Amino acid sequence: MTTQIAVRLPDELIEYVDGLVASGASPSRAAVVLRAIEDHRRNHFAEQDARIYASLIGKEDPDDLDGLAAWGTTHPMGID
């Protein structure tokens, strides 16, 4: 299911988006916006994972992944 929304963007961003569409790099304005949001979401989760990893690795020995392994056993992976 998808939902249509209205978004106001500055003229310079519209020019950039329209350039991507005109060049064939993207099929539509909506595809550009969708890709930007997906990239932002992916980056957000990667940063979150990096913070978790940084808090769990061994401080004296960064190759010690025991803390990360212990954390992983108590959190569902969400992969089926």
N, CA, C and O atoms as a MOPAC input file, in Angstrom:
PM7 MOZYME 1SCF
protein

 N      0.84000 1    -1.16900 1     0.00000 1
 C      0.00000 1     0.00000 1     0.00000 1
 C      0.88900 1     1.23600 1     0.00000 1
 O      1.93400 1     1.24600 1     0.65000 1
 N      0.49800 1     2.24900 1    -0.70000 1
 C      1.21400 1     3.51500 1    -0.69700 1
 C      0.24200 1     4.64000 1    -0.37900 1
 O     -0.96500 1     4.52200 1    -0.58700 1
 N      0.79100 1     5.71900 1     0.12400 1
 C      0.00100 1     6.89900 1     0.44400 1
 C      0.63500 1     8.09600 1    -0.24200 1
 O      1.84700 1     8.29700 1    -0.16400 1
 N     -0.16500 1     8.86600 1    -0.89500 1
 C      0.33000 1    10.06600 1    -1.56200 1
 C      0.39700 1    11.20100 1    -0.55700 1
 O     -0.54600 1    11.41600 1     0.20600 1
 N      1.52000 1    11.93800 1    -0.55100 1
 C      1.66600 1    13.09500 1     0.32500 1
 C      2.14400 1    14.28100 1    -0.49600 1
 O      2.73200 1    14.11800 1    -1.56500 1
 N      1.88900 1    15.45700 1     0.01000 1
 C      2.38200 1    16.67700 1    -0.63300 1
 C      3.60000 1    17.15800 1     0.14600 1
 O      3.58000 1    17.21900 1     1.37500 1
 N      4.64900 1    17.49500 1    -0.57400 1
 C      5.89000 1    17.96100 1     0.05100 1
 C      6.31500 1    19.24800 1    -0.63400 1
 O      6.35600 1    19.31800 1    -1.86300 1
 N      6.62900 1    20.25700 1     0.15200 1
 C      7.15000 1    21.50500 1    -0.40600 1
 C      8.66800 1    21.45500 1    -0.34200 1
 O      9.25100 1    21.18400 1     0.70800 1
 N      9.30000 1    21.72100 1    -1.48200 1
 C     10.76000 1    21.70900 1    -1.57100 1
 C     11.24200 1    23.02200 1    -2.16800 1
 O     10.53400 1    23.64100 1    -2.96200 1
 N     12.43500 1    23.44800 1    -1.79300 1
 C     12.99900 1    24.65600 1    -2.38500 1
 C     13.21200 1    24.47200 1    -3.89200 1
 O     13.42500 1    23.35900 1    -4.37500 1
 N     13.15000 1    25.59100 1    -4.61900 1
 C     13.28100 1    25.55400 1    -6.07800 1
 C     14.55800 1    24.84900 1    -6.53500 1
 O     14.53800 1    24.10700 1    -7.51700 1
 N     15.67900 1    25.07900 1    -5.82200 1
 C     16.93900 1    24.45800 1    -6.26200 1
 C     16.89400 1    22.93900 1    -6.15400 1
 O     17.51000 1    22.24500 1    -6.96400 1
 N     16.17400 1    22.41100 1    -5.16300 1
 C     16.03400 1    20.95900 1    -5.07000 1
 C     15.12600 1    20.42500 1    -6.17300 1
 O     15.38000 1    19.35700 1    -6.73000 1
 N     14.07300 1    21.16700 1    -6.48500 1
 C     13.18500 1    20.75600 1    -7.58000 1
 C     13.94900 1    20.72400 1    -8.89400 1
 O     13.76600 1    19.81100 1    -9.69900 1
 N     14.80500 1    21.71900 1    -9.11500 1
 C     15.61900 1    21.73500 1   -10.34000 1
 C     16.53000 1    20.51500 1   -10.39300 1
 O     16.69400 1    19.89800 1   -11.44600 1
 N     17.12000 1    20.17100 1    -9.25300 1
 C     17.99000 1    18.99900 1    -9.20300 1
 C     17.19500 1    17.72200 1    -9.48600 1
 O     17.61600 1    16.88800 1   -10.28800 1
 N     16.05200 1    17.57400 1    -8.82800 1
 C     15.20200 1    16.39000 1    -9.01500 1
 C     14.74600 1    16.29700 1   -10.46300 1
 O     14.80100 1    15.22600 1   -11.06800 1
 N     14.29700 1    17.41700 1   -11.02100 1
 C     13.85100 1    17.41500 1   -12.41200 1
 C     14.99600 1    17.08400 1   -13.36500 1
 O     14.77800 1    16.45600 1   -14.40100 1
 N     16.21000 1    17.50000 1   -13.02200 1
 C     17.37600 1    17.14400 1   -13.83300 1
 C     17.63500 1    15.64600 1   -13.82400 1
 O     17.98600 1    15.06100 1   -14.84900 1
 N     17.46000 1    15.03100 1   -12.66300 1
 C     17.62700 1    13.57400 1   -12.57800 1
 C     16.60600 1    12.85200 1   -13.44300 1
 O     16.92400 1    11.87500 1   -14.12100 1
 N     15.38600 1    13.34500 1   -13.41000 1
 C     14.32500 1    12.72900 1   -14.21100 1
 C     14.58800 1    12.96300 1   -15.69700 1
 O     14.47100 1    12.03800 1   -16.50100 1
 N     14.94100 1    14.19100 1   -16.06300 1
 C     15.18700 1    14.51500 1   -17.47200 1
 C     16.35500 1    13.72000 1   -18.05000 1
 O     16.33700 1    13.35500 1   -19.22500 1
 N     17.36700 1    13.45100 1   -17.23000 1
 C     18.53800 1    12.71600 1   -17.71500 1
 C     18.29500 1    11.21300 1   -17.77800 1
 O     19.10400 1    10.47000 1   -18.33300 1
 N     17.18100 1    10.76800 1   -17.20800 1
 C     16.89100 1     9.33700 1   -17.18500 1
 C     17.48400 1     8.62600 1   -15.98000 1
 O     17.36200 1     7.40700 1   -15.86000 1
 N     18.13300 1     9.38000 1   -15.07800 1
 C     18.72500 1     8.76900 1   -13.88700 1
 C     17.65600 1     8.28000 1   -12.91400 1
 O     17.91400 1     7.41800 1   -12.07400 1
 N     16.45900 1     8.83700 1   -13.03800 1
 C     15.34300 1     8.41500 1   -12.20100 1
 C     14.06400 1     8.48700 1   -13.03300 1
 O     13.92600 1     9.36300 1   -13.88700 1
 N     13.14000 1     7.57700 1   -12.78600 1
 C     11.91700 1     7.57400 1   -13.60800 1
 C     10.91800 1     8.67600 1   -13.26200 1
 O     10.08000 1     9.02900 1   -14.09100 1
 N     10.99900 1     9.23000 1   -12.03500 1
 C     10.00300 1    10.22200 1   -11.63600 1
 C     10.49000 1    11.00100 1   -10.42300 1
 O     11.43900 1    10.60800 1    -9.74400 1
 N      9.81400 1    12.11600 1   -10.17000 1
 C     10.09200 1    12.87700 1    -8.95200 1
 C      9.85900 1    12.00600 1    -7.71900 1
 O     10.65900 1    12.00500 1    -6.78400 1
 N      8.77000 1    11.27800 1    -7.73400 1
 C      8.43900 1    10.42900 1    -6.59100 1
 C      9.54000 1     9.40200 1    -6.32800 1
 O      9.85900 1     9.11100 1    -5.17500 1
 N     10.11500 1     8.85900 1    -7.39100 1
 C     11.18700 1     7.86600 1    -7.22100 1
 C     12.41800 1     8.49200 1    -6.57800 1
 O     13.09400 1     7.84900 1    -5.77500 1
 N     12.71100 1     9.74400 1    -6.92500 1
 C     13.85300 1    10.43200 1    -6.31800 1
 C     13.60800 1    10.63500 1    -4.82300 1
 O     14.48600 1    10.36700 1    -4.00200 1
 N     12.41600 1    11.10700 1    -4.47900 1
 C     12.08900 1    11.34300 1    -3.07100 1
 C     12.08700 1    10.02500 1    -2.30100 1
 O     12.61100 1     9.96300 1    -1.18800 1
 N     11.51400 1     8.98500 1    -2.86700 1
 C     11.49600 1     7.67800 1    -2.21900 1
 C     12.91300 1     7.17900 1    -1.96000 1
 O     13.21600 1     6.69900 1    -0.86800 1
 N     13.77200 1     7.29100 1    -2.95500 1
 C     15.16500 1     6.84300 1    -2.80500 1
 C     15.87900 1     7.63600 1    -1.71400 1
 O     16.64100 1     7.06900 1    -0.93100 1
 N     15.63600 1     8.94400 1    -1.66100 1
 C     16.27100 1     9.77700 1    -0.63800 1
 C     15.83000 1     9.35100 1     0.75900 1
 O     16.65100 1     9.26800 1     1.67200 1
 N     14.55000 1     9.08500 1     0.92700 1
 C     14.04900 1     8.66400 1     2.23600 1
 C     14.58700 1     7.28200 1     2.59800 1
 O     14.97300 1     7.05200 1     3.74400 1
 N     14.61500 1     6.36900 1     1.64200 1
 C     15.16300 1     5.03500 1     1.91400 1
 C     16.63500 1     5.11800 1     2.30500 1
 O     17.07300 1     4.44600 1     3.23800 1
 N     17.40300 1     5.95200 1     1.58300 1
 C     18.82300 1     6.12500 1     1.91300 1
 C     18.98600 1     6.71800 1     3.31000 1
 O     19.85700 1     6.29400 1     4.06800 1
 N     18.15700 1     7.68900 1     3.64600 1
 C     18.22100 1     8.30500 1     4.96600 1
 C     17.90000 1     7.27600 1     6.04800 1
 O     18.57900 1     7.21400 1     7.07400 1
 N     16.87100 1     6.47500 1     5.81800 1
 C     16.50200 1     5.45100 1     6.79400 1
 C     17.62400 1     4.42200 1     6.96200 1
 O     17.95200 1     4.03700 1     8.08400 1
 N     18.20500 1     3.98200 1     5.85500 1
 C     19.29700 1     3.01400 1     5.90700 1
 C     20.48200 1     3.59800 1     6.68900 1
 O     21.09700 1     2.90600 1     7.50000 1
 N     20.79200 1     4.86700 1     6.44000 1
 C     21.88400 1     5.53200 1     7.14400 1
 C     21.57700 1     5.64400 1     8.63300 1
 O     22.46000 1     5.43700 1     9.46600 1
 N     20.33700 1     5.96800 1     8.97200 1
 C     19.92600 1     6.06900 1    10.37500 1
 C     20.15800 1     4.74300 1    11.10000 1
 O     20.72300 1     4.71800 1    12.19300 1
 N     19.72200 1     3.65100 1    10.48900 1
 C     19.89900 1     2.34700 1    11.12900 1
 C     21.36600 1     1.93500 1    11.18900 1
 O     21.78300 1     1.28800 1    12.15000 1
 N     22.14700 1     2.29600 1    10.19100 1
 C     23.57800 1     1.99300 1    10.22000 1
 C     24.26300 1     2.75200 1    11.35200 1
 O     25.11800 1     2.19800 1    12.04300 1
 N     23.89300 1     4.01000 1    11.54300 1
 C     24.45200 1     4.78800 1    12.64800 1
 C     24.04400 1     4.19000 1    13.99400 1
 O     24.84600 1     4.12300 1    14.92600 1
 N     22.80100 1     3.76100 1    14.08000 1
 C     22.31400 1     3.12700 1    15.30900 1
 C     23.10800 1     1.84700 1    15.57900 1
 O     23.52300 1     1.60300 1    16.71200 1
 N     23.31800 1     1.04000 1    14.55900 1
 C     24.10700 1    -0.18600 1    14.71000 1
 C     25.54200 1     0.12600 1    15.12900 1
 O     26.11500 1    -0.57500 1    15.96300 1
 N     26.11600 1     1.17400 1    14.55400 1
 C     27.48700 1     1.55200 1    14.89600 1
 C     27.58500 1     1.97600 1    16.36000 1
 O     28.56300 1     1.65300 1    17.03500 1
 N     26.57000 1     2.70200 1    16.85500 1
 C     26.57200 1     3.10200 1    18.27000 1
 C     26.47900 1     1.87000 1    19.17200 1
 O     27.17500 1     1.77700 1    20.18300 1
 N     25.61200 1     0.92700 1    18.79800 1
 C     25.49200 1    -0.30500 1    19.58500 1
 C     26.81600 1    -1.05800 1    19.56600 1
 O     27.29800 1    -1.49900 1    20.60900 1
 N     27.39600 1    -1.20300 1    18.39600 1
 C     28.66800 1    -1.91800 1    18.27200 1
 C     29.74500 1    -1.24200 1    19.11300 1
 O     30.47800 1    -1.91000 1    19.84300 1
 N     29.84000 1     0.07400 1    19.01200 1
 C     30.87200 1     0.80900 1    19.75200 1
 C     30.70300 1     0.65000 1    21.25900 1
 O     31.69000 1     0.63000 1    21.99600 1
 N     29.46000 1     0.53800 1    21.72200 1
 C     29.23800 1     0.40400 1    23.15600 1
 C     29.49300 1    -1.01300 1    23.66200 1
 O     29.62600 1    -1.22300 1    24.86800 1
 N     29.56200 1    -1.98000 1    22.76100 1
 C     29.66100 1    -3.37200 1    23.18800 1
 C     31.00400 1    -4.02800 1    22.93900 1
 O     31.29300 1    -5.07300 1    23.52200 1
 N     31.82900 1    -3.44200 1    22.09000 1
 C     33.12500 1    -4.07600 1    21.83200 1
 C     34.03900 1    -3.86000 1    23.02500 1
 O     33.84100 1    -2.93300 1    23.81100 1
 N     35.02200 1    -4.70400 1    23.15300 1
 C     35.97800 1    -4.58200 1    24.24500 1
 C     36.76200 1    -3.28400 1    24.13800 1
 O     37.32900 1    -2.99000 1    23.08600 1
 N     36.80100 1    -2.51000 1    25.20200 1
 C     37.49100 1    -1.21900 1    25.16900 1
 C     39.00800 1    -1.40000 1    25.06200 1
 O     39.67200 1    -0.65300 1    24.34300 1
 N     39.54900 1    -2.37200 1    25.76200 1
 C     40.98500 1    -2.60400 1    25.70900 1
 C     41.39600 1    -3.35000 1    24.44500 1
 O     42.47800 1    -3.12600 1    23.90200 1
 N     40.53300 1    -4.22500 1    23.99200 1
 C     40.81900 1    -5.03600 1    22.81100 1
 C     39.65900 1    -4.91700 1    21.82700 1
 O     38.65100 1    -5.60800 1    21.96800 1
 N     39.80200 1    -4.02900 1    20.81600 1
 C     38.68100 1    -3.82500 1    19.88900 1
 C     38.31900 1    -5.06100 1    19.06800 1
 O     37.27100 1    -5.08400 1    18.42200 1
 N     39.16300 1    -6.08300 1    19.08400 1
 C     38.83700 1    -7.32300 1    18.37100 1
 C     38.00300 1    -8.26900 1    19.23200 1
 O     37.54200 1    -9.30300 1    18.74800 1
 N     37.80600 1    -7.92200 1    20.50600 1
 C     37.00800 1    -8.74000 1    21.41700 1
 C     35.52900 1    -8.43900 1    21.17500 1
 O     35.04500 1    -7.35600 1    21.50200 1
 N     34.83600 1    -9.38900 1    20.61200 1
 C     33.42700 1    -9.20000 1    20.26600 1
 C     32.49100 1    -9.92400 1    21.22300 1
 O     31.32100 1   -10.13600 1    20.90300 1
 N     32.99400 1   -10.30600 1    22.39600 1
 C     32.15900 1   -11.02600 1    23.35900 1
 C     30.93200 1   -10.21800 1    23.76600 1
 O     29.83900 1   -10.77400 1    23.87600 1
 N     31.09400 1    -8.91600 1    23.99100 1
 C     29.95700 1    -8.08300 1    24.38100 1
 C     28.91100 1    -8.02200 1    23.29000 1
 O     27.71300 1    -8.09000 1    23.56200 1
 N     29.36500 1    -7.89500 1    22.05900 1
 C     28.43600 1    -7.85500 1    20.93100 1
 C     27.71200 1    -9.19400 1    20.78000 1
 O     26.50900 1    -9.23300 1    20.52500 1
 N     28.44900 1   -10.27900 1    20.93900 1
 C     27.83200 1   -11.60400 1    20.83700 1
 C     26.79300 1   -11.80800 1    21.93900 1
 O     25.72000 1   -12.35600 1    21.68500 1
 N     27.10400 1   -11.37400 1    23.15000 1
 C     26.15800 1   -11.51800 1    24.26100 1
 C     24.90700 1   -10.69400 1    23.99600 1
 O     23.79600 1   -11.15100 1    24.26300 1
 N     25.07700 1    -9.48400 1    23.47600 1
 C     23.92700 1    -8.63800 1    23.15400 1
 C     23.06500 1    -9.30700 1    22.08300 1
 O     21.83800 1    -9.29400 1    22.17800 1
 N     23.69500 1    -9.88600 1    21.07500 1
 C     22.98100 1   -10.51700 1    19.98000 1
 C     22.13500 1   -11.69900 1    20.41300 1
 O     21.12900 1   -12.00700 1    19.77400 1
 N     22.52300 1   -12.35500 1    21.47500 1
 C     21.74400 1   -13.50600 1    21.94200 1
 C     20.46700 1   -13.09400 1    22.65900 1
 O     19.57600 1   -13.91800 1    22.86600 1
 N     20.37100 1   -11.82200 1    23.04000 1
 C     19.17900 1   -11.35900 1    23.75300 1
 C     18.27700 1   -10.46600 1    22.91200 1
 O     17.25400 1    -9.98900 1    23.40600 1
 N     18.63600 1   -10.23000 1    21.64700 1
 C     17.83800 1    -9.36500 1    20.77900 1
 C     17.48300 1   -10.11900 1    19.50000 1
 O     18.35900 1   -10.68600 1    18.84800 1
 N     16.22000 1   -10.12500 1    19.14600 1
 C     15.82500 1   -10.81700 1    17.90300 1
 C     16.45700 1   -10.16200 1    16.69200 1
 O     16.58800 1    -8.93900 1    16.63900 1
 N     16.84400 1   -10.95600 1    15.73600 1
 C     17.50000 1   -10.45800 1    14.53800 1
 C     16.51600 1    -9.95500 1    13.50500 1
 O     16.87800 1    -9.12700 1    12.66900 1
 N     15.28900 1   -10.42800 1    13.53700 1
 C     14.29700 1    -9.99000 1    12.56600 1
 C     14.52600 1   -10.54600 1    11.17400 1
 O     14.00500 1   -10.00000 1    10.20200 1
 N     15.28800 1   -11.61100 1    11.05800 1
 C     15.50500 1   -12.24600 1     9.75400 1
 C     14.89400 1   -13.63400 1     9.79600 1
 O     15.21000 1   -14.43700 1    10.67400 1
 N     14.05100 1   -13.90100 1     8.87600 1
 C     13.39400 1   -15.21600 1     8.84300 1
 C     13.81600 1   -15.98700 1     7.62500 1
 O     13.36900 1   -17.11600 1     7.42300 1

